[in-house]
Amino acid sequence: MSRKTSHFTLVAVAASMVITAVSAELSGANAQASEASQPIEQALVEETVPVFVAEEVVQPLPETEAAPAQEDSAPEANSLRDLISEISAPQELSRQMECLAGAIYFESRGEPLNGQLAVAQVVINRAESNVFPSDYCGVVYQRAQFSFVKNGTMPRIKRGSSAWKQAKKIARIAHEGLWESEAQDSLYFHANYVKPRWSYRKQPRATIKTHIFYR
């Protein structure tokens, strides 16, 4: 081999080695770029591709609270007598309602129905005023106000009597405001066979049989 031929051979080998090295680097760079881009493309696919549910999706509606059952509502009536005959008497009375019914029973059970309701209205009016005690029992047991109260106690009630059953009904009617009383805003009353001094300073509201009612 001539010296010139040897020189060209060395040059060709060197060039071949350079091309091989460059190709390897480019191939490695392309492989890394391909590997680096793969998770990005996968992430994009996972984020952008929608997932569909095959079954029907039903969102439950919030449960609504059932309306509380109303206790024996008062019937409509054309007269107080009709209302009393149709309404039910409470089976058990709270202490306050016992005091109210007791006042009706002892003060007016011999009076007409509107007179009994008027007595109940006076007790209620007093409890709602700023002058007397603020509850029914306080009004009934206030000293020297109701003659049937002796030494701070109420006499024994005949609980099986029709008069007591009626007094309980009237107490309910008055307490719930189911019938308007002729006594209106009265705070006082007395029997018509007496004339107390305080009555001259009060405004009369109604006279029902033996009772006169005042404000």
Biotite code that builds the C-alpha atoms (Angstrom):
import biotite.structure as struc

atoms = struc.array([
    struc.Atom([0.000, 0.000, 0.000], chain_id="A", res_id=1, res_name="MET", atom_name="CA", element="C"),
    struc.Atom([1.279, 3.441, -0.894], chain_id="A", res_id=2, res_name="SER", atom_name="CA", element="C"),
    struc.Atom([1.709, 6.192, 1.645], chain_id="A", res_id=3, res_name="ARG", atom_name="CA", element="C"),
    struc.Atom([-1.056, 8.240, 0.013], chain_id="A", res_id=4, res_name="LYS", atom_name="CA", element="C"),
    struc.Atom([-3.501, 5.355, 0.112], chain_id="A", res_id=5, res_name="THR", atom_name="CA", element="C"),
    struc.Atom([-2.752, 4.781, 3.787], chain_id="A", res_id=6, res_name="SER", atom_name="CA", element="C"),
    struc.Atom([-3.443, 8.433, 4.522], chain_id="A", res_id=7, res_name="HIS", atom_name="CA", element="C"),
    struc.Atom([-6.898, 8.316, 2.864], chain_id="A", res_id=8, res_name="PHE", atom_name="CA", element="C"),
    struc.Atom([-7.720, 5.124, 4.704], chain_id="A", res_id=9, res_name="THR", atom_name="CA", element="C"),
    struc.Atom([-6.995, 6.706, 8.105], chain_id="A", res_id=10, res_name="LEU", atom_name="CA", element="C"),
    struc.Atom([-9.117, 9.736, 7.208], chain_id="A", res_id=11, res_name="VAL", atom_name="CA", element="C"),
    struc.Atom([-12.035, 7.531, 6.187], chain_id="A", res_id=12, res_name="ALA", atom_name="CA", element="C"),
    struc.Atom([-11.851, 5.526, 9.426], chain_id="A", res_id=13, res_name="VAL", atom_name="CA", element="C"),
    struc.Atom([-11.768, 8.680, 11.505], chain_id="A", res_id=14, res_name="ALA", atom_name="CA", element="C"),
    struc.Atom([-14.741, 10.163, 9.688], chain_id="A", res_id=15, res_name="ALA", atom_name="CA", element="C"),
    struc.Atom([-16.661, 6.931, 10.141], chain_id="A", res_id=16, res_name="SER", atom_name="CA", element="C"),
    struc.Atom([-15.971, 6.962, 13.887], chain_id="A", res_id=17, res_name="MET", atom_name="CA", element="C"),
    struc.Atom([-17.172, 10.584, 14.200], chain_id="A", res_id=18, res_name="VAL", atom_name="CA", element="C"),
    struc.Atom([-20.380, 9.830, 12.295], chain_id="A", res_id=19, res_name="ILE", atom_name="CA", element="C"),
    struc.Atom([-21.046, 6.782, 14.472], chain_id="A", res_id=20, res_name="THR", atom_name="CA", element="C"),
    struc.Atom([-20.520, 8.775, 17.675], chain_id="A", res_id=21, res_name="ALA", atom_name="CA", element="C"),
    struc.Atom([-22.800, 11.602, 16.515], chain_id="A", res_id=22, res_name="VAL", atom_name="CA", element="C"),
    struc.Atom([-25.471, 9.117, 15.497], chain_id="A", res_id=23, res_name="SER", atom_name="CA", element="C"),
    struc.Atom([-25.286, 7.456, 18.906], chain_id="A", res_id=24, res_name="ALA", atom_name="CA", element="C"),
    struc.Atom([-25.644, 10.788, 20.736], chain_id="A", res_id=25, res_name="GLU", atom_name="CA", element="C"),
    struc.Atom([-28.564, 11.818, 18.547], chain_id="A", res_id=26, res_name="LEU", atom_name="CA", element="C"),
    struc.Atom([-30.201, 8.449, 19.044], chain_id="A", res_id=27, res_name="SER", atom_name="CA", element="C"),
    struc.Atom([-29.788, 8.753, 22.850], chain_id="A", res_id=28, res_name="GLY", atom_name="CA", element="C"),
    struc.Atom([-31.137, 12.307, 22.828], chain_id="A", res_id=29, res_name="ALA", atom_name="CA", element="C"),
    struc.Atom([-34.159, 11.231, 20.794], chain_id="A", res_id=30, res_name="ASN", atom_name="CA", element="C"),
    struc.Atom([-34.745, 8.325, 23.129], chain_id="A", res_id=31, res_name="ALA", atom_name="CA", element="C"),
    struc.Atom([-34.642, 10.598, 26.211], chain_id="A", res_id=32, res_name="GLN", atom_name="CA", element="C"),
    struc.Atom([-36.920, 13.125, 24.543], chain_id="A", res_id=33, res_name="ALA", atom_name="CA", element="C"),
    struc.Atom([-39.326, 10.338, 23.651], chain_id="A", res_id=34, res_name="SER", atom_name="CA", element="C"),
    struc.Atom([-39.236, 8.966, 27.201], chain_id="A", res_id=35, res_name="GLU", atom_name="CA", element="C"),
    struc.Atom([-39.680, 12.451, 28.697], chain_id="A", res_id=36, res_name="ALA", atom_name="CA", element="C"),
    struc.Atom([-42.671, 13.262, 26.503], chain_id="A", res_id=37, res_name="SER", atom_name="CA", element="C"),
    struc.Atom([-44.451, 9.966, 27.222], chain_id="A", res_id=38, res_name="GLN", atom_name="CA", element="C"),
    struc.Atom([-45.716, 10.795, 30.804], chain_id="A", res_id=39, res_name="PRO", atom_name="CA", element="C"),
    struc.Atom([-46.772, 14.292, 29.730], chain_id="A", res_id=40, res_name="ILE", atom_name="CA", element="C"),
    struc.Atom([-48.849, 12.883, 26.895], chain_id="A", res_id=41, res_name="GLU", atom_name="CA", element="C"),
    struc.Atom([-50.250, 10.241, 29.261], chain_id="A", res_id=42, res_name="GLN", atom_name="CA", element="C"),
    struc.Atom([-51.134, 12.910, 31.845], chain_id="A", res_id=43, res_name="ALA", atom_name="CA", element="C"),
    struc.Atom([-52.844, 15.007, 29.204], chain_id="A", res_id=44, res_name="LEU", atom_name="CA", element="C"),
    struc.Atom([-54.814, 12.010, 28.054], chain_id="A", res_id=45, res_name="VAL", atom_name="CA", element="C"),
    struc.Atom([-55.897, 11.179, 31.604], chain_id="A", res_id=46, res_name="GLU", atom_name="CA", element="C"),
    struc.Atom([-56.972, 14.760, 32.319], chain_id="A", res_id=47, res_name="GLU", atom_name="CA", element="C"),
    struc.Atom([-58.780, 15.528, 29.086], chain_id="A", res_id=48, res_name="THR", atom_name="CA", element="C"),
    struc.Atom([-60.518, 12.254, 28.282], chain_id="A", res_id=49, res_name="VAL", atom_name="CA", element="C"),
    struc.Atom([-63.962, 12.293, 29.997], chain_id="A", res_id=50, res_name="PRO", atom_name="CA", element="C"),
    struc.Atom([-65.118, 9.281, 31.968], chain_id="A", res_id=51, res_name="VAL", atom_name="CA", element="C"),
    struc.Atom([-68.722, 8.275, 31.317], chain_id="A", res_id=52, res_name="PHE", atom_name="CA", element="C"),
    struc.Atom([-70.897, 6.386, 33.812], chain_id="A", res_id=53, res_name="VAL", atom_name="CA", element="C"),
    struc.Atom([-72.957, 3.671, 32.217], chain_id="A", res_id=54, res_name="ALA", atom_name="CA", element="C"),
    struc.Atom([-75.621, 3.535, 34.960], chain_id="A", res_id=55, res_name="GLU", atom_name="CA", element="C"),
    struc.Atom([-78.155, 6.254, 35.786], chain_id="A", res_id=56, res_name="GLU", atom_name="CA", element="C"),
    struc.Atom([-77.039, 8.546, 38.587], chain_id="A", res_id=57, res_name="VAL", atom_name="CA", element="C"),
    struc.Atom([-79.858, 9.540, 40.939], chain_id="A", res_id=58, res_name="VAL", atom_name="CA", element="C"),
    struc.Atom([-79.269, 12.185, 43.582], chain_id="A", res_id=59, res_name="GLN", atom_name="CA", element="C"),
    struc.Atom([-81.575, 11.636, 46.560], chain_id="A", res_id=60, res_name="PRO", atom_name="CA", element="C"),
    struc.Atom([-83.745, 14.584, 47.519], chain_id="A", res_id=61, res_name="LEU", atom_name="CA", element="C"),
    struc.Atom([-83.498, 15.852, 51.122], chain_id="A", res_id=62, res_name="PRO", atom_name="CA", element="C"),
    struc.Atom([-86.148, 14.401, 53.356], chain_id="A", res_id=63, res_name="GLU", atom_name="CA", element="C"),
    struc.Atom([-88.811, 16.854, 54.401], chain_id="A", res_id=64, res_name="THR", atom_name="CA", element="C"),
    struc.Atom([-89.980, 16.883, 57.982], chain_id="A", res_id=65, res_name="GLU", atom_name="CA", element="C"),
    struc.Atom([-93.465, 15.561, 58.429], chain_id="A", res_id=66, res_name="ALA", atom_name="CA", element="C"),
    struc.Atom([-95.937, 18.126, 59.710], chain_id="A", res_id=67, res_name="ALA", atom_name="CA", element="C"),
    struc.Atom([-96.702, 17.499, 63.373], chain_id="A", res_id=68, res_name="PRO", atom_name="CA", element="C"),
    struc.Atom([-100.049, 15.940, 63.977], chain_id="A", res_id=69, res_name="ALA", atom_name="CA", element="C"),
    struc.Atom([-102.451, 18.497, 65.309], chain_id="A", res_id=70, res_name="GLN", atom_name="CA", element="C"),
    struc.Atom([-104.281, 17.744, 68.473], chain_id="A", res_id=71, res_name="GLU", atom_name="CA", element="C"),
    struc.Atom([-108.053, 17.935, 68.579], chain_id="A", res_id=72, res_name="ASP", atom_name="CA", element="C"),
    struc.Atom([-108.620, 21.200, 66.725], chain_id="A", res_id=73, res_name="SER", atom_name="CA", element="C"),
    struc.Atom([-111.513, 23.385, 67.778], chain_id="A", res_id=74, res_name="ALA", atom_name="CA", element="C"),
    struc.Atom([-114.585, 22.918, 65.596], chain_id="A", res_id=75, res_name="PRO", atom_name="CA", element="C"),
    struc.Atom([-116.467, 25.826, 64.120], chain_id="A", res_id=76, res_name="GLU", atom_name="CA", element="C"),
    struc.Atom([-119.618, 26.611, 66.061], chain_id="A", res_id=77, res_name="ALA", atom_name="CA", element="C"),
    struc.Atom([-122.495, 29.047, 65.810], chain_id="A", res_id=78, res_name="ASN", atom_name="CA", element="C"),
    struc.Atom([-122.786, 29.575, 69.551], chain_id="A", res_id=79, res_name="SER", atom_name="CA", element="C"),
    struc.Atom([-120.763, 29.144, 72.718], chain_id="A", res_id=80, res_name="LEU", atom_name="CA", element="C"),
    struc.Atom([-123.062, 26.304, 73.751], chain_id="A", res_id=81, res_name="ARG", atom_name="CA", element="C"),
    struc.Atom([-122.422, 24.490, 70.461], chain_id="A", res_id=82, res_name="ASP", atom_name="CA", element="C"),
    struc.Atom([-118.672, 24.966, 70.873], chain_id="A", res_id=83, res_name="LEU", atom_name="CA", element="C"),
    struc.Atom([-118.736, 23.568, 74.399], chain_id="A", res_id=84, res_name="ILE", atom_name="CA", element="C"),
    struc.Atom([-120.746, 20.546, 73.271], chain_id="A", res_id=85, res_name="SER", atom_name="CA", element="C"),
    struc.Atom([-118.379, 19.793, 70.384], chain_id="A", res_id=86, res_name="GLU", atom_name="CA", element="C"),
    struc.Atom([-115.014, 20.497, 71.993], chain_id="A", res_id=87, res_name="ILE", atom_name="CA", element="C"),
    struc.Atom([-113.223, 17.901, 74.100], chain_id="A", res_id=88, res_name="SER", atom_name="CA", element="C"),
    struc.Atom([-112.324, 18.463, 77.723], chain_id="A", res_id=89, res_name="ALA", atom_name="CA", element="C"),
    struc.Atom([-108.604, 18.041, 78.478], chain_id="A", res_id=90, res_name="PRO", atom_name="CA", element="C"),
    struc.Atom([-107.943, 14.684, 80.115], chain_id="A", res_id=91, res_name="GLN", atom_name="CA", element="C"),
    struc.Atom([-105.062, 16.057, 82.162], chain_id="A", res_id=92, res_name="GLU", atom_name="CA", element="C"),
    struc.Atom([-104.560, 19.669, 83.209], chain_id="A", res_id=93, res_name="LEU", atom_name="CA", element="C"),
    struc.Atom([-101.361, 21.528, 83.922], chain_id="A", res_id=94, res_name="SER", atom_name="CA", element="C"),
    struc.Atom([-101.226, 23.319, 87.261], chain_id="A", res_id=95, res_name="ARG", atom_name="CA", element="C"),
    struc.Atom([-101.985, 26.647, 85.571], chain_id="A", res_id=96, res_name="GLN", atom_name="CA", element="C"),
    struc.Atom([-105.013, 25.277, 83.709], chain_id="A", res_id=97, res_name="MET", atom_name="CA", element="C"),
    struc.Atom([-106.192, 23.608, 86.919], chain_id="A", res_id=98, res_name="GLU", atom_name="CA", element="C"),
    struc.Atom([-106.173, 27.024, 88.605], chain_id="A", res_id=99, res_name="CYS", atom_name="CA", element="C"),
    struc.Atom([-108.103, 28.591, 85.731], chain_id="A", res_id=100, res_name="LEU", atom_name="CA", element="C"),
    struc.Atom([-110.701, 25.820, 85.626], chain_id="A", res_id=101, res_name="ALA", atom_name="CA", element="C"),
    struc.Atom([-110.951, 25.917, 89.423], chain_id="A", res_id=102, res_name="GLY", atom_name="CA", element="C"),
    struc.Atom([-111.805, 29.620, 89.367], chain_id="A", res_id=103, res_name="ALA", atom_name="CA", element="C"),
    struc.Atom([-114.556, 28.945, 86.823], chain_id="A", res_id=104, res_name="ILE", atom_name="CA", element="C"),
    struc.Atom([-115.868, 26.010, 88.813], chain_id="A", res_id=105, res_name="TYR", atom_name="CA", element="C"),
    struc.Atom([-116.035, 27.731, 92.211], chain_id="A", res_id=106, res_name="PHE", atom_name="CA", element="C"),
    struc.Atom([-116.867, 31.281, 91.148], chain_id="A", res_id=107, res_name="GLU", atom_name="CA", element="C"),
    struc.Atom([-119.418, 30.725, 88.400], chain_id="A", res_id=108, res_name="SER", atom_name="CA", element="C"),
    struc.Atom([-120.629, 27.160, 87.922], chain_id="A", res_id=109, res_name="ARG", atom_name="CA", element="C"),
    struc.Atom([-124.170, 28.372, 88.648], chain_id="A", res_id=110, res_name="GLY", atom_name="CA", element="C"),
    struc.Atom([-123.865, 31.152, 86.043], chain_id="A", res_id=111, res_name="GLU", atom_name="CA", element="C"),
    struc.Atom([-124.770, 30.913, 82.334], chain_id="A", res_id=112, res_name="PRO", atom_name="CA", element="C"),
    struc.Atom([-122.042, 29.789, 79.961], chain_id="A", res_id=113, res_name="LEU", atom_name="CA", element="C"),
    struc.Atom([-121.097, 33.316, 78.889], chain_id="A", res_id=114, res_name="ASN", atom_name="CA", element="C"),
    struc.Atom([-120.850, 34.277, 82.566], chain_id="A", res_id=115, res_name="GLY", atom_name="CA", element="C"),
    struc.Atom([-118.449, 31.403, 83.232], chain_id="A", res_id=116, res_name="GLN", atom_name="CA", element="C"),
    struc.Atom([-116.368, 32.382, 80.221], chain_id="A", res_id=117, res_name="LEU", atom_name="CA", element="C"),
    struc.Atom([-116.299, 35.978, 81.511], chain_id="A", res_id=118, res_name="ALA", atom_name="CA", element="C"),
    struc.Atom([-114.842, 34.863, 84.858], chain_id="A", res_id=119, res_name="VAL", atom_name="CA", element="C"),
    struc.Atom([-112.141, 32.942, 83.006], chain_id="A", res_id=120, res_name="ALA", atom_name="CA", element="C"),
    struc.Atom([-111.431, 36.032, 80.903], chain_id="A", res_id=121, res_name="GLN", atom_name="CA", element="C"),
    struc.Atom([-110.879, 38.139, 84.023], chain_id="A", res_id=122, res_name="VAL", atom_name="CA", element="C"),
    struc.Atom([-108.284, 35.661, 85.320], chain_id="A", res_id=123, res_name="VAL", atom_name="CA", element="C"),
    struc.Atom([-106.507, 35.684, 81.948], chain_id="A", res_id=124, res_name="ILE", atom_name="CA", element="C"),
    struc.Atom([-106.623, 39.487, 81.689], chain_id="A", res_id=125, res_name="ASN", atom_name="CA", element="C"),
    struc.Atom([-105.086, 39.817, 85.137], chain_id="A", res_id=126, res_name="ARG", atom_name="CA", element="C"),
    struc.Atom([-102.271, 37.405, 84.290], chain_id="A", res_id=127, res_name="ALA", atom_name="CA", element="C"),
    struc.Atom([-101.499, 39.453, 81.163], chain_id="A", res_id=128, res_name="GLU", atom_name="CA", element="C"),
    struc.Atom([-101.574, 42.825, 82.952], chain_id="A", res_id=129, res_name="SER", atom_name="CA", element="C"),
    struc.Atom([-98.734, 44.513, 84.816], chain_id="A", res_id=130, res_name="ASN", atom_name="CA", element="C"),
    struc.Atom([-100.804, 45.019, 87.965], chain_id="A", res_id=131, res_name="VAL", atom_name="CA", element="C"),
    struc.Atom([-101.490, 41.409, 89.003], chain_id="A", res_id=132, res_name="PHE", atom_name="CA", element="C"),
    struc.Atom([-99.385, 38.216, 89.186], chain_id="A", res_id=133, res_name="PRO", atom_name="CA", element="C"),
    struc.Atom([-98.169, 36.959, 85.837], chain_id="A", res_id=134, res_name="SER", atom_name="CA", element="C"),
    struc.Atom([-99.769, 33.486, 85.817], chain_id="A", res_id=135, res_name="ASP", atom_name="CA", element="C"),
    struc.Atom([-103.170, 31.952, 86.466], chain_id="A", res_id=136, res_name="TYR", atom_name="CA", element="C"),
    struc.Atom([-102.317, 30.368, 89.804], chain_id="A", res_id=137, res_name="CYS", atom_name="CA", element="C"),
    struc.Atom([-100.726, 33.574, 91.043], chain_id="A", res_id=138, res_name="GLY", atom_name="CA", element="C"),
    struc.Atom([-103.917, 35.465, 90.137], chain_id="A", res_id=139, res_name="VAL", atom_name="CA", element="C"),
    struc.Atom([-106.268, 32.916, 91.717], chain_id="A", res_id=140, res_name="VAL", atom_name="CA", element="C"),
    struc.Atom([-104.279, 32.545, 94.941], chain_id="A", res_id=141, res_name="TYR", atom_name="CA", element="C"),
    struc.Atom([-103.534, 36.234, 95.374], chain_id="A", res_id=142, res_name="GLN", atom_name="CA", element="C"),
    struc.Atom([-104.578, 37.221, 98.865], chain_id="A", res_id=143, res_name="ARG", atom_name="CA", element="C"),
    struc.Atom([-108.138, 38.507, 99.364], chain_id="A", res_id=144, res_name="ALA", atom_name="CA", element="C"),
    struc.Atom([-109.085, 38.331, 95.695], chain_id="A", res_id=145, res_name="GLN", atom_name="CA", element="C"),
    struc.Atom([-111.255, 35.210, 95.317], chain_id="A", res_id=146, res_name="PHE", atom_name="CA", element="C"),
    struc.Atom([-113.545, 34.281, 98.174], chain_id="A", res_id=147, res_name="SER", atom_name="CA", element="C"),
    struc.Atom([-113.437, 30.531, 97.515], chain_id="A", res_id=148, res_name="PHE", atom_name="CA", element="C"),
    struc.Atom([-109.691, 30.396, 98.351], chain_id="A", res_id=149, res_name="VAL", atom_name="CA", element="C"),
    struc.Atom([-109.295, 29.722, 102.085], chain_id="A", res_id=150, res_name="LYS", atom_name="CA", element="C"),
    struc.Atom([-105.871, 29.946, 103.753], chain_id="A", res_id=151, res_name="ASN", atom_name="CA", element="C"),
    struc.Atom([-104.173, 29.723, 100.379], chain_id="A", res_id=152, res_name="GLY", atom_name="CA", element="C"),
    struc.Atom([-105.891, 26.518, 99.322], chain_id="A", res_id=153, res_name="THR", atom_name="CA", element="C"),
    struc.Atom([-108.663, 25.605, 96.914], chain_id="A", res_id=154, res_name="MET", atom_name="CA", element="C"),
    struc.Atom([-111.585, 23.467, 98.126], chain_id="A", res_id=155, res_name="PRO", atom_name="CA", element="C"),
    struc.Atom([-111.950, 19.895, 96.907], chain_id="A", res_id=156, res_name="ARG", atom_name="CA", element="C"),
    struc.Atom([-113.332, 19.589, 93.387], chain_id="A", res_id=157, res_name="ILE", atom_name="CA", element="C"),
    struc.Atom([-115.918, 16.977, 92.443], chain_id="A", res_id=158, res_name="LYS", atom_name="CA", element="C"),
    struc.Atom([-113.939, 15.787, 89.448], chain_id="A", res_id=159, res_name="ARG", atom_name="CA", element="C"),
    struc.Atom([-116.554, 13.367, 88.210], chain_id="A", res_id=160, res_name="GLY", atom_name="CA", element="C"),
    struc.Atom([-119.236, 16.054, 87.970], chain_id="A", res_id=161, res_name="SER", atom_name="CA", element="C"),
    struc.Atom([-120.541, 17.553, 84.745], chain_id="A", res_id=162, res_name="SER", atom_name="CA", element="C"),
    struc.Atom([-119.826, 21.014, 86.203], chain_id="A", res_id=163, res_name="ALA", atom_name="CA", element="C"),
    struc.Atom([-116.095, 20.243, 86.427], chain_id="A", res_id=164, res_name="TRP", atom_name="CA", element="C"),
    struc.Atom([-116.018, 18.787, 82.914], chain_id="A", res_id=165, res_name="LYS", atom_name="CA", element="C"),
    struc.Atom([-117.693, 21.937, 81.641], chain_id="A", res_id=166, res_name="GLN", atom_name="CA", element="C"),
    struc.Atom([-115.306, 24.163, 83.588], chain_id="A", res_id=167, res_name="ALA", atom_name="CA", element="C"),
    struc.Atom([-112.366, 22.400, 81.953], chain_id="A", res_id=168, res_name="LYS", atom_name="CA", element="C"),
    struc.Atom([-113.845, 22.983, 78.489], chain_id="A", res_id=169, res_name="LYS", atom_name="CA", element="C"),
    struc.Atom([-114.462, 26.666, 79.188], chain_id="A", res_id=170, res_name="ILE", atom_name="CA", element="C"),
    struc.Atom([-110.932, 27.023, 80.560], chain_id="A", res_id=171, res_name="ALA", atom_name="CA", element="C"),
    struc.Atom([-109.592, 25.624, 77.301], chain_id="A", res_id=172, res_name="ARG", atom_name="CA", element="C"),
    struc.Atom([-111.813, 27.890, 75.207], chain_id="A", res_id=173, res_name="ILE", atom_name="CA", element="C"),
    struc.Atom([-110.729, 30.970, 77.159], chain_id="A", res_id=174, res_name="ALA", atom_name="CA", element="C"),
    struc.Atom([-107.035, 30.038, 77.219], chain_id="A", res_id=175, res_name="HIS", atom_name="CA", element="C"),
    struc.Atom([-106.908, 29.344, 73.478], chain_id="A", res_id=176, res_name="GLU", atom_name="CA", element="C"),
    struc.Atom([-109.080, 32.366, 72.618], chain_id="A", res_id=177, res_name="GLY", atom_name="CA", element="C"),
    struc.Atom([-111.648, 30.246, 70.792], chain_id="A", res_id=178, res_name="LEU", atom_name="CA", element="C"),
    struc.Atom([-114.615, 32.464, 71.688], chain_id="A", res_id=179, res_name="TRP", atom_name="CA", element="C"),
    struc.Atom([-114.807, 36.182, 72.366], chain_id="A", res_id=180, res_name="GLU", atom_name="CA", element="C"),
    struc.Atom([-115.985, 37.020, 75.866], chain_id="A", res_id=181, res_name="SER", atom_name="CA", element="C"),
    struc.Atom([-118.424, 39.793, 76.744], chain_id="A", res_id=182, res_name="GLU", atom_name="CA", element="C"),
    struc.Atom([-116.096, 40.706, 79.608], chain_id="A", res_id=183, res_name="ALA", atom_name="CA", element="C"),
    struc.Atom([-113.624, 42.067, 77.049], chain_id="A", res_id=184, res_name="GLN", atom_name="CA", element="C"),
    struc.Atom([-110.693, 43.616, 78.950], chain_id="A", res_id=185, res_name="ASP", atom_name="CA", element="C"),
    struc.Atom([-112.266, 43.410, 82.416], chain_id="A", res_id=186, res_name="SER", atom_name="CA", element="C"),
    struc.Atom([-109.994, 43.024, 85.425], chain_id="A", res_id=187, res_name="LEU", atom_name="CA", element="C"),
    struc.Atom([-112.661, 42.980, 88.157], chain_id="A", res_id=188, res_name="TYR", atom_name="CA", element="C"),
    struc.Atom([-116.104, 41.586, 88.848], chain_id="A", res_id=189, res_name="PHE", atom_name="CA", element="C"),
    struc.Atom([-118.500, 41.260, 91.755], chain_id="A", res_id=190, res_name="HIS", atom_name="CA", element="C"),
    struc.Atom([-121.963, 39.905, 92.501], chain_id="A", res_id=191, res_name="ALA", atom_name="CA", element="C"),
    struc.Atom([-124.799, 42.335, 91.878], chain_id="A", res_id=192, res_name="ASN", atom_name="CA", element="C"),
    struc.Atom([-126.122, 42.007, 95.447], chain_id="A", res_id=193, res_name="TYR", atom_name="CA", element="C"),
    struc.Atom([-123.052, 43.821, 96.821], chain_id="A", res_id=194, res_name="VAL", atom_name="CA", element="C"),
    struc.Atom([-121.581, 47.217, 95.974], chain_id="A", res_id=195, res_name="LYS", atom_name="CA", element="C"),
    struc.Atom([-117.869, 47.425, 96.806], chain_id="A", res_id=196, res_name="PRO", atom_name="CA", element="C"),
    struc.Atom([-116.281, 50.858, 97.074], chain_id="A", res_id=197, res_name="ARG", atom_name="CA", element="C"),
    struc.Atom([-113.769, 50.205, 94.320], chain_id="A", res_id=198, res_name="TRP", atom_name="CA", element="C"),
    struc.Atom([-116.574, 49.679, 91.757], chain_id="A", res_id=199, res_name="SER", atom_name="CA", element="C"),
    struc.Atom([-117.315, 53.426, 91.660], chain_id="A", res_id=200, res_name="TYR", atom_name="CA", element="C"),
    struc.Atom([-113.846, 54.057, 90.240], chain_id="A", res_id=201, res_name="ARG", atom_name="CA", element="C"),
    struc.Atom([-114.027, 51.380, 87.527], chain_id="A", res_id=202, res_name="LYS", atom_name="CA", element="C"),
    struc.Atom([-115.586, 51.271, 84.090], chain_id="A", res_id=203, res_name="GLN", atom_name="CA", element="C"),
    struc.Atom([-118.374, 48.690, 83.724], chain_id="A", res_id=204, res_name="PRO", atom_name="CA", element="C"),
    struc.Atom([-117.998, 46.345, 80.772], chain_id="A", res_id=205, res_name="ARG", atom_name="CA", element="C"),
    struc.Atom([-120.822, 43.807, 81.083], chain_id="A", res_id=206, res_name="ALA", atom_name="CA", element="C"),
    struc.Atom([-123.509, 42.471, 83.391], chain_id="A", res_id=207, res_name="THR", atom_name="CA", element="C"),
    struc.Atom([-124.171, 38.738, 83.074], chain_id="A", res_id=208, res_name="ILE", atom_name="CA", element="C"),
    struc.Atom([-126.829, 37.379, 85.379], chain_id="A", res_id=209, res_name="LYS", atom_name="CA", element="C"),
    struc.Atom([-125.505, 37.989, 88.934], chain_id="A", res_id=210, res_name="THR", atom_name="CA", element="C"),
    struc.Atom([-122.020, 39.264, 87.999], chain_id="A", res_id=211, res_name="HIS", atom_name="CA", element="C"),
    struc.Atom([-120.924, 42.750, 86.936], chain_id="A", res_id=212, res_name="ILE", atom_name="CA", element="C"),
    struc.Atom([-117.582, 43.090, 85.165], chain_id="A", res_id=213, res_name="PHE", atom_name="CA", element="C"),
    struc.Atom([-115.312, 46.170, 85.212], chain_id="A", res_id=214, res_name="TYR", atom_name="CA", element="C"),
    struc.Atom([-112.106, 47.529, 83.770], chain_id="A", res_id=215, res_name="ARG", atom_name="CA", element="C"),
])
